[in-house]
């Protein structure tokens, strides 16, 4: 059984995020909705969203981190070897445009700031994720350049 679970594409609206706390009796949940309800009417289906569920027994060693971004849900786990920043990150899609690259680089900057601001000793999950995403971005960029030449 897992102690921490990362969720993406939960499709919850902002007023439904409290449902994360009721998914299981042994878990607390925190998350962000990607749906903008400020216009007052939902058009189409909900989309996106990130969340982290963690065991209630870990609550005394977990601090929820304010990320100010629907793309990042984060918590700081105070472990015996030091604080571990656990981030669930919904990286932007690469459509091969400069805007996509700018958004991608902006997300990388936000991750770096989160890590520095929280004095985390470890960022293990994120390091693996970033390497995979950078490789994917490079492969997509190279293949895009090859098809346009």
LINTA-V66518 format. One record per residue. N is the residue number from 0. SS is DSSP state (hx for helix, st for strand, lp for the rest). PHI is phi in whole degrees, -180 to 180 (* if undefined). Layout:
# LINTA-V66518
N,SS,PHI + N,SS,PHI
This chain:
# LINTA-V66518
0,lp,* + 1,lp,-87 + 2,lp,-95 + 3,st,-133 + 4,st,-127 + 5,st,-100 + 6,st,-120 + 7,st,-132 + 8,lp,59 + 9,lp,-79 + 10,lp,62 + 11,lp,-77 + 12,lp,-79 + 13,hx,-54 + 14,hx,-77 + 15,hx,-102 + 16,hx,-62 + 17,hx,-63 + 18,hx,-63 + 19,hx,-61 + 20,hx,-76 + 21,hx,-112 + 22,lp,-70 + 23,lp,-152 + 24,lp,-61 + 25,lp,-93 + 26,st,-124 + 27,st,-99 + 28,st,-141 + 29,st,-139 + 30,st,-170 + 31,st,-128 + 32,lp,-99 + 33,lp,-92 + 34,lp,-87 + 35,lp,-91 + 36,lp,-103 + 37,lp,-66 + 38,lp,-81 + 39,lp,87 + 40,lp,-138 + 41,lp,-90 + 42,lp,-109 + 43,lp,79 + 44,lp,-91 + 45,lp,-64 + 46,lp,-151 + 47,lp,60 + 48,lp,105 + 49,st,-125 + 50,st,-156 + 51,st,-132 + 52,st,-105 + 53,st,-141 + 54,st,-61 + 55,hx,-59 + 56,hx,-67 + 57,hx,-95 + 58,hx,-55 + 59,hx,-71 + 60,hx,-115 + 61,st,-120 + 62,st,-123 + 63,st,-74 + 64,st,-103 + 65,lp,-79 + 66,lp,-105 + 67,lp,57 + 68,lp,-146 + 69,lp,-68 + 70,lp,-81 + 71,st,-131 + 72,st,-113 + 73,st,-140 + 74,st,-143 + 75,st,-108 + 76,st,-102 + 77,st,-86 + 78,st,-100 + 79,lp,-67 + 80,lp,-100 + 81,st,128 + 82,st,-70 + 83,st,-117 + 84,st,-86 + 85,st,-105 + 86,st,-120 + 87,st,-106 + 88,st,-120 + 89,lp,-101 + 90,lp,-72 + 91,lp,-67 + 92,lp,-77 + 93,lp,-94 + 94,lp,-99 + 95,lp,79 + 96,lp,-108 + 97,hx,-67 + 98,hx,-61 + 99,hx,-63 + 100,hx,-63 + 101,hx,-62 + 102,hx,-65 + 103,hx,-63 + 104,hx,-65 + 105,hx,-62 + 106,hx,-65 + 107,hx,-61 + 108,hx,-64 + 109,hx,-62 + 110,hx,-64 + 111,hx,-61 + 112,hx,-65 + 113,hx,-57 + 114,hx,-62 + 115,hx,-68 + 116,hx,-67 + 117,lp,-104 + 118,lp,46 + 119,lp,-75 + 120,lp,-84 + 121,st,-137 + 122,lp,-144 + 123,hx,-61 + 124,hx,-63 + 125,hx,-69 + 126,hx,-59 + 127,hx,-63 + 128,hx,-63 + 129,hx,-64 + 130,hx,-59 + 131,hx,-64 + 132,hx,-71 + 133,hx,-64 + 134,hx,-61 + 135,hx,-62 + 136,hx,-64 + 137,hx,-65 + 138,hx,-61 + 139,hx,-64 + 140,hx,-67 + 141,hx,-65 + 142,hx,-68 + 143,hx,-67 + 144,hx,-66 + 145,hx,-70 + 146,hx,-78 + 147,hx,-89 + 148,lp,-95
